[in-house]
Amino acid sequence: MCGIVGFTGDHQAAPVLLDGLSKLEYRGYDSAGIAVRDGEKDTEIIKEKGKLEVLINMTDGGKAVKGCCGIGHTRWATHGEPSALNAHPHATDDENVIAVHNGIIENYQELRDKLVKAGYTFKSQTDTEVAVKLIDYYYRKYGEGPVDSIARAMIRIRGSYALCVMFKDYPQEIYTARKDSPMIIGITNGETYVASDVPAILKYTRNVYYIGNHEIAKLEKGNVTFYNIEREEITKEITEIKWNAEAAEKGGYEHFMLKEIHEQPKVIKDTINSVVKDGDIVLSEFGLTDEEVQALSQIYIVACGSAYHVGVAAQYVIEELTTIPVRVELASEFRYRKTPFNKNSLVIIISQSGETADSRAALTLAKENGIKTLGIVNVVGSNIAREADSVFYTLAGPEISVATTKAYSTQLIATYLLAMKFAKVRGEISDERLTELLEEIQTIPDKVAKILEDKERIQWFASKFANIRDAFFIGRGIDYAVSLEGSLKMKEISYIHSEAYAAGELKHGPISLIENGTLVISVLSQQALFEKTVSNMVECKARGAYIMGLTSYGNYSVEDTADFTAYVPKTDPLFAASLAVVPLQLLGYYISVAKGLDVDKPRNLAKSVTVE
């Protein structure tokens, strides 16, 4: 969940490192540091607690730090409190080995005890310092160079890691290794870059290598050599990133989150057009045969956070269009439960980054049981994309804000298209109904754009309720799934206690929390459940709640009960989540802005949860 950047070339390294880290600050912001080597001279290590801006000011934007080879890190604390001492990079006392690290070393205490007996001392509370000194231990003991010492350390380390390591004896080289934590390597015109995510190097190159699990890479100026854990040289293919550098910039918006909310019409359209061809849904490249789809007897949708909420909505859509039973599972629970799989099951893993730790583990569990897997991911070449049997790439482009918006929306679209395709292949939907749905899904981008044109009403409402302490979201069916996402958006960026409930469950406990002034947001996009949800609103209002209704144009009777009503265009009920979620994204955003909070980098959160 931390951010790593490395560079070796002919230009000054520090400005490149700081620029790259600024693109990764959504991954970690407790502290930051860089280590830069100036030829054969000693390495300069600078690190400090706080946001990256502190480090930028200390180094005059990197201009004050000389040298053309270096590594940098922005930290999200796991082992050890946020402090300059615990910040990366970490080094041996003589700076023979210097490294930055993402991930968690599970057996760090055992390794630390071993190293103490070997004469090493420790300055920090981090597990990273253990990795640094373990590599140094093997480097000195066997004298066989960086690749050998890193490989030996990898064999001893349990857990997840992405490492960037510099050695005093190899002043222009950087060595990287990974297990489960993501890492990419970029190359162009005699310069080599390494980073934990694409935005950090997109400005400099779009030609990248993905280093695999238990692999090591030696980075030289304009050249990369890969090795497996047996120290054998291996070859890898280069991948061109299709995102452009401008996509990772704010583009005049105050925050990335607002920019990404406004990008939703385009990325939804791009995702639809990637598979809808001449009035049909073309999924042949995904590797799922018609015979396999026809034989499906169970679907598991496994995900975390907002992706899990996509799964909740998708469950309703798939079961409405097909006869396939669907279970939606939290990846962090699914991976630890003994599930009796049916051999004709399909496990769908949803993850924006394709690197989510619990989701990766769920994918591994499914494959170990011989179950077909399909990944819905946004990052080409990511771990889940490589390991799943089939992949549906969403075309959201780089998403910088920690709180997902456009990635969530493209994931919803992907599940709609899968549901329709499955129904057609299984003969469970008529050609007329399929054509109707395909025509309707094509209207969603314009309808989202229409909602965004009226965002000032949501902004006004948000400013009125910026100081509330509690909020409740209610809905039925797909509206319950929307409520889950709306509630998460509010709590993660505005720090307001927020809960989502299936509206029919209110009388089973939650209604006891309703009192004068409590904000209750009711989602009513499902016409078949409209009257029942209105009844739940009335129950809340009778207990003093302030009611916001969110419904489709034409349902003006909601205003008889709601104190404030927001409207979205009408669409097929199966696609309603794609429209209803947008005002709730805006609500969370504008409340956070009204409170003066850091919208894009909320406290205690990171964009990609790559450790358990």
Summary of the structure (lengths in Angstrom):
residues: 612
radius of gyration: 25.3
end to end distance: 10.1
largest distance: 79.6
contacts: 2313
relative contact order: 0.09
helix: 41%
strand: 24%
